[in-house]
Amino acid sequence: MTSNAQKKSFHKPKLWHCYNSRSLRVLWAMEELGIGYELETMPFPPRYTVDGYKELNNLGTVPYFVDGDIHMTESVAICHYLGDKYQNEDIAESIVISTSEPDYGNYLNWLYHSDATLTFPQTLVLRYREFSAIDCQQGQTADDYEKWFAARLIRLDEHLSTHEYLCENRFTMADIAIGFALHLATLLKLDHNLSRQIADYLDKLRQRPAFLRAQTLGKEFDPFTR
Ligand SMILES: N[C@@H](CCC(=O)N[C@@H](CS)C(=O)NCC(=O)O)C(=O)O
């Protein structure tokens, strides 16, 4: 499918992706929007596994995203950008919250919350537990940040006790941003910190056809099955 915004431009956006990394947010978002895109799937971490990757993206991280002259490296910002730029008018329910809708501020808050509050502590668990060096002495750091992550779920848990989705009672980019943070928690074996309603919300998101399509791409490089 090609969106109206895309029909007007000559290029397709391109994403550099590692399976089950933050670039999944971007891939999932493009699948939800139904836009055409180019995709480069890579083993993790690409700054070691892909020759010349740091010349392309000097951070060495994923996602890396190019759309014409725009080069982006922040997964949530890319979802925000894609929604605003490529929202297809044919989609019955917008997956973007506009400035004129009551939940606009909440929408931005959930988008930022997904990384600044939820994946931040998980990154320490990833670094010092899941992908730690054999002689790593930082097990306590990982344990402490797991507790931090668990405590920071309170806002989401309370919200989901009265809402099916995060904003305006419909699926939006905010659910993609937060949904990835919860998906990562399961990969890091932190599921026992998710309440029943958070786990049910994540299950519902992971059953979406766009999520399932995104999860077929680059699976041969899944870093969590090594
Ligand atoms: N804030 C960035 C973080 C990007 C990031 O750190 N990505 C991780 C994967 S989830 C990465 O590329 N790590 C490999 C490395 O640092 O070499 C975002 O949300 O996209």
The ligand as an SDF file (V2000), in Angstrom:
LIG
                    3D

 20 19  0  0  0  0  0  0  0  0999 V2000
   17.3610    6.1930   22.2680 N   0  0  0  0  0  0  0  0  0  0  0  0
   17.6370    5.3380   21.1330 C   0  0  0  0  0  0  0  0  0  0  0  0
   18.5080    4.1890   21.5960 C   0  0  0  0  0  0  0  0  0  0  0  0
   19.1180    3.4210   20.4770 C   0  0  0  0  0  0  0  0  0  0  0  0
   19.8790    2.2210   21.0270 C   0  0  0  0  0  0  0  0  0  0  0  0
   20.6340    2.3440   22.0180 O   0  0  0  0  0  0  0  0  0  0  0  0
   19.6730    1.0630   20.4140 N   0  0  0  0  0  0  0  0  0  0  0  0
   20.3040   -0.1490   20.8850 C   0  0  0  0  0  0  0  0  0  0  0  0
   19.4380   -1.3490   20.5240 C   0  0  0  0  0  0  0  0  0  0  0  0
   17.8700   -1.3710   21.3510 S   0  0  0  0  0  0  0  0  0  0  0  0
   21.6290   -0.3680   20.1840 C   0  0  0  0  0  0  0  0  0  0  0  0
   21.7290   -0.0840   19.0130 O   0  0  0  0  0  0  0  0  0  0  0  0
   22.6060   -0.9180   20.8930 N   0  0  0  0  0  0  0  0  0  0  0  0
   23.8360   -1.3590   20.2850 C   0  0  0  0  0  0  0  0  0  0  0  0
   25.0150   -0.5230   20.6220 C   0  0  0  0  0  0  0  0  0  0  0  0
   24.9080    0.3860   21.4570 O   0  0  0  0  0  0  0  0  0  0  0  0
   26.0540   -0.8040   20.0440 O   0  0  0  0  0  0  0  0  0  0  0  0
   16.3010    4.8510   20.5500 C   0  0  0  0  0  0  0  0  0  0  0  0
   15.2970    4.8690   21.2410 O   0  0  0  0  0  0  0  0  0  0  0  0
   16.2310    4.4560   19.4110 O   0  0  0  0  0  0  0  0  0  0  0  0
  1  2  1  0
  2  3  1  0
  2 18  1  0
  3  4  1  0
  4  5  1  0
  5  6  2  0
  5  7  1  0
  7  8  1  0
  8  9  1  0
  8 11  1  0
  9 10  1  0
 11 12  2  0
 11 13  1  0
 13 14  1  0
 14 15  1  0
 15 16  2  0
 15 17  1  0
 18 19  2  0
 18 20  1  0
M  END
$$$$
